[in-house]
Amino acid sequence: MPVDDLDLRATKIRLLCTDIDGVLTTGALQYGAVPGNDKAFHVRDGAAIKWLQRSGIPVAFISGLASKATEHRAQDLGVEDCFAGHLAKKPVLDQLCAKYGLAYDQIAHLGDDLPDLPLLRRVGLACCPADAVPEVKAACHWVSDLPGGHGLLRAVAERILKAQGRWADIVASYEV
């Protein structure tokens, strides 16, 4: 199998950052009588986050919308870097680079809308769902055929883990 540019980029990844709304969710917000909103997250993305973590690749949530649902999901998955309510995302990226001692090219980011552009234009692996805005698609290395909320992070995680030679161990952990 030939190695392409995406695989070369994926081999360097040591941190995966992701937007939430429109990436890990469909972007639809459900409002009811109680203040706040509910979100539906894809279970396969959650499994992939755990695989990345076990492989030594932390995951960070960077969302413009402050949301208890996002914070709850981060807590459930053991995502310690949860930045909900941060429209200015580049300072968060810089903070994460300093925390983990990483350069931009060692980071992947998943985004779907204009606030993600400062990150997508800097990171080593920029990815977006099929229904991202045109400006984001133009800035990404990989435009998935999956829409937001339908397992994009799972697909990206698999690509990273395969490129780094770690996928076989993930699969083997389920063989009994």
C-alpha positions as CSV (number, residue, x, y, z in Angstrom):
1,M,0.0,0.0,0.0
2,P,1.6,3.4,-1.0
3,V,2.2,5.9,1.7
4,D,0.6,9.3,0.9
5,D,0.8,12.8,2.3
6,L,-1.9,12.1,4.9
7,D,-0.1,9.1,6.2
8,L,3.2,11.1,6.5
9,R,1.3,13.8,8.4
10,A,-0.4,11.3,10.6
11,T,2.8,9.7,11.7
12,K,3.8,12.9,13.4
13,I,0.6,13.4,15.4
14,R,1.0,13.5,19.2
15,L,-2.2,15.5,20.1
16,L,-5.6,15.5,18.5
17,C,-7.7,18.6,19.0
18,T,-11.4,18.8,18.0
19,D,-14.2,21.2,17.8
20,I,-17.5,19.8,19.1
21,D,-20.6,21.2,17.4
22,G,-20.7,20.2,13.8
23,V,-17.8,17.8,14.2
24,L,-18.5,15.4,17.2
25,T,-22.2,16.3,16.9
26,T,-24.4,17.2,14.0
27,G,-24.4,20.7,15.1
28,A,-28.1,20.6,16.1
29,L,-28.8,22.0,19.5
30,Q,-32.0,20.9,21.4
31,Y,-33.4,23.4,23.8
32,G,-36.1,22.6,26.3
33,A,-37.7,24.1,29.4
34,V,-34.4,23.7,31.4
35,P,-31.6,26.1,30.5
36,G,-28.8,24.7,28.4
37,N,-28.9,22.2,25.6
38,D,-28.6,18.6,24.9
39,K,-26.2,17.0,22.4
40,A,-25.9,13.6,20.8
41,F,-22.3,12.3,20.4
42,H,-21.4,9.3,18.2
43,V,-20.3,6.3,20.3
44,R,-17.5,5.4,17.8
45,D,-15.9,8.7,18.4
46,G,-15.8,8.0,22.1
47,A,-14.2,4.6,21.5
48,A,-11.6,6.2,19.2
49,I,-10.8,8.8,21.9
50,K,-10.0,6.0,24.3
51,W,-7.8,4.3,21.7
52,L,-5.8,7.4,21.1
53,Q,-5.4,8.0,24.8
54,R,-4.2,4.4,25.4
55,S,-1.7,5.0,22.5
56,G,-0.3,8.0,24.2
57,I,-2.1,10.6,22.1
58,P,-4.2,13.0,24.2
59,V,-7.4,14.5,22.9
60,A,-8.4,18.1,23.5
61,F,-11.9,19.6,23.1
62,I,-11.9,23.2,21.8
63,S,-15.4,24.6,21.4
64,G,-16.7,28.1,20.9
65,L,-19.9,27.1,22.7
66,A,-19.9,26.8,26.5
67,S,-21.8,23.7,27.2
68,K,-22.3,21.4,30.2
69,A,-23.0,18.6,27.7
70,T,-19.5,19.0,26.3
71,E,-18.0,19.1,29.7
72,H,-19.9,16.0,30.7
73,R,-18.7,14.1,27.6
74,A,-15.1,15.2,28.3
75,Q,-15.4,13.9,31.9
76,D,-16.9,10.6,30.8
77,L,-14.0,10.0,28.3
78,G,-11.2,11.3,30.5
79,V,-10.5,14.2,28.3
80,E,-8.7,16.5,30.7
81,D,-8.2,19.4,28.1
82,C,-11.7,20.6,27.6
83,F,-12.0,24.2,26.5
84,A,-15.8,25.0,26.1
85,G,-16.7,28.6,25.4
86,H,-13.5,29.6,23.6
87,L,-14.2,31.3,20.3
88,A,-10.6,32.5,20.1
89,K,-9.1,29.1,19.6
90,K,-5.5,29.9,18.7
91,P,-4.5,30.9,22.3
92,V,-5.9,27.5,23.4
93,L,-3.8,25.8,20.8
94,D,-0.7,27.7,21.9
95,Q,-1.4,26.7,25.5
96,L,-1.7,23.1,24.6
97,C,1.6,23.3,22.6
98,A,3.3,24.6,25.7
99,K,1.7,22.0,28.0
100,Y,2.7,19.1,25.9
101,G,6.0,20.5,24.4
102,L,4.7,20.1,20.8
103,A,5.1,22.0,17.6
104,Y,2.1,22.7,15.4
105,D,3.0,20.0,12.9
106,Q,2.6,17.4,15.7
107,I,-1.1,18.3,16.2
108,A,-4.2,17.3,14.3
109,H,-7.4,19.4,14.5
110,L,-10.9,18.6,13.4
111,G,-13.1,21.6,12.6
112,D,-16.1,22.6,10.6
113,D,-16.6,26.4,10.7
114,L,-14.7,29.7,10.5
115,P,-13.5,29.8,14.2
116,D,-11.5,26.7,13.4
117,L,-9.5,28.3,10.6
118,P,-6.6,29.7,12.7
119,L,-6.0,26.1,13.9
120,L,-6.6,24.3,10.7
121,R,-4.1,26.6,8.9
122,R,-1.3,25.8,11.4
123,V,-1.6,22.2,12.4
124,G,0.1,19.2,10.8
125,L,-3.1,17.4,10.0
126,A,-6.2,19.5,9.4
127,C,-9.5,17.5,8.9
128,C,-13.1,18.4,8.5
129,P,-16.5,16.7,7.9
130,A,-18.2,16.7,4.5
131,D,-20.6,19.3,5.6
132,A,-18.0,21.9,6.7
133,V,-18.1,25.4,5.3
134,P,-16.2,25.9,2.0
135,E,-13.5,28.0,3.6
136,V,-12.7,25.2,6.1
137,K,-12.7,22.6,3.4
138,A,-10.2,24.7,1.4
139,A,-7.9,24.8,4.5
140,C,-7.9,21.1,5.3
141,H,-5.6,18.3,4.3
142,W,-8.5,15.8,4.6
143,V,-12.2,16.4,3.9
144,S,-14.0,13.4,5.1
145,D,-17.0,11.9,3.3
146,L,-18.7,11.8,6.7
147,P,-20.9,14.6,7.9
148,G,-20.4,16.0,11.4
149,G,-21.7,13.8,14.2
150,H,-21.3,10.6,12.2
151,G,-17.9,9.3,13.3
152,L,-15.4,11.7,11.8
153,L,-13.0,11.5,14.8
154,R,-13.1,7.7,14.6
155,A,-12.0,7.8,11.0
156,V,-9.2,10.3,11.7
157,A,-8.1,8.3,14.7
158,E,-7.9,5.1,12.7
159,R,-5.8,6.8,10.0
160,I,-3.4,8.2,12.7
161,L,-3.1,4.9,14.5
162,K,-2.6,2.9,11.2
163,A,0.1,5.4,10.0
164,Q,1.9,5.0,13.4
165,G,1.8,1.2,13.3
166,R,-0.5,1.0,16.3
167,W,-3.8,-0.2,14.7
168,A,-3.0,-3.9,14.9
169,D,-2.6,-3.6,18.7
170,I,-6.0,-1.9,19.0
171,V,-7.7,-4.7,16.9
172,A,-5.8,-7.4,18.8
173,S,-7.1,-6.1,22.1
174,Y,-10.6,-7.2,21.0
175,E,-9.6,-10.7,19.9
176,V,-10.4,-13.2,22.6
